[in-house]
Amino acid sequence: MTHLHTELCDIVGIKHPILQGGMGPYKTEHLAIAVANAGALGIISCIGMAATLLPEAAPIDARRLFGTDPPAVILQKSIENVTKKTRYSGGVFGVNVPVAAEFTLASKMFIEQTIESCKSDSDTERSLRVVVTSAGNPKPWSVLKDEGFIWVHVTPSVYHAKKAEAAGADVVVASGHEGGAHVSWDPVHSMVLVPAVARAVKTPVVGAGGFCDGATLAAALCMGAVGVQMGTRFIATKESDFEPMWKQAILSREERQTLVGRGLFGPMRFLRNKRAEEIVIQTLEDLPKFYLGEPLDSNEKILELEQTGFDNLLDAKEETALMFGGEVVGRIQDLPTTAELIDSIIHEAAEVLRSVPKFVINK
Ligand SMILES: Cc1cc2nc3c(=O)[nH]c(=O)nc-3n(C[C@H](O)[C@H](O)[C@H](O)COP(=O)(O)O)c2cc1C
């Protein structure tokens, strides 16, 4: 097996410089197990966050998606299961906690549960090494380092990356606009963002948005990153927890078949279907309000489109289901196991890095 060792491997304690992106509000428990066992970083996503705060307006039928346990209990059980199923491989995993201002109480609750889970089980303490915060101000969360976690923070711009560095994050993820689900309104893609962030901060940088294979991992390294974070590519794997219809939808889309509209946590990139088009039309109507920062719960039309979009996902109604994905869908044509995927990415990246000098003609 080829190895591609970067600083990220040493910081996090993983074999391969690949992070699985958090993908709330969906469960990524089986995916996290498979990714961690394959030597990359598996991530448990925090689910039910919105449901904790917007009970009457929640656009998700939380019970239908997650069962009746409270969100902290769901997280605790996921951590226990991932610990148990990664014990023999020595796999490493983490938890993603979005820290948007409107969810501060829920973020605190998820972080407290993560700390508690580590304190109460020595195997968890050993394998749950990372907390990835995203979608908000990093400053209040430096406590994660005092608790002994490797702290990764996701940012959409040089400005936010500098803030994460100033707050003390161990790793900064530079998340480009082509990525699935959470994006910024400002359309700065990985090709510009990753090298810009890598030059602006001394903290190690991981590229996210558009990465899916060895060529793109090699490109990230060439742009100054120490690894990649992938979301959409990991959905389309055998072990991932996502609905079969969603996996198939990723395989069938081309690179132009995603759309950005207002989602539950801010702007989101959807796989293009009738429901995504309806959300975009509604977003365009309400764009001035969103730019002015008005909360989503004041927009009943989008809430309604999302609520029924989640239901339609569970009912396998493809055209009206809400499904997220990055532009990279256009480059995904197979459904491998996570181990096959990670092996092929590392193998190809090493091959590409070896072959690049051949393209240079010395005159
Ligand atoms: C379905 C889906 C849900 C996501 N939810 C979250 C989330 O809860 N928190 C987060 O930090 N990022 C979230 N993301 C972003 C991913 O963690 C990752 O950064 C992104 O998918 C990378 O771009 P890619 O899709 O091109 O690989 C989500 C992405 C997808 C596709």
The ligand as an ORCA input file, in Angstrom:
! r2SCAN-3c Opt
* xyz 0 1
  C     -25.065     16.590      2.922
  C     -24.010     17.497      3.468
  C     -24.168     18.004      4.747
  C     -23.175     18.830      5.297
  N     -23.312     19.272      6.594
  C     -22.264     19.908      7.191
  C     -22.292     20.193      8.596
  O     -23.227     19.867      9.318
  N     -21.221     20.839      9.130
  C     -20.135     21.215      8.368
  O     -19.180     21.785      8.910
  N     -20.102     20.969      7.038
  C     -21.114     20.299      6.451
  N     -21.030     19.963      5.122
  C     -19.796     20.302      4.355
  C     -18.797     19.129      4.398
  O     -18.319     18.923      5.705
  C     -17.582     19.372      3.483
  O     -16.813     20.455      3.933
  C     -17.997     19.617      2.042
  O     -18.910     18.617      1.641
  C     -16.764     19.589      1.158
  O     -17.112     19.787     -0.194
  P     -17.433     18.571     -1.215
  O     -18.865     18.266     -0.995
  O     -17.135     19.146     -2.547
  O     -16.542     17.422     -0.828
  C     -22.014     19.159      4.543
  C     -21.892     18.659      3.230
  C     -22.855     17.824      2.706
  C     -22.669     17.288      1.315
*
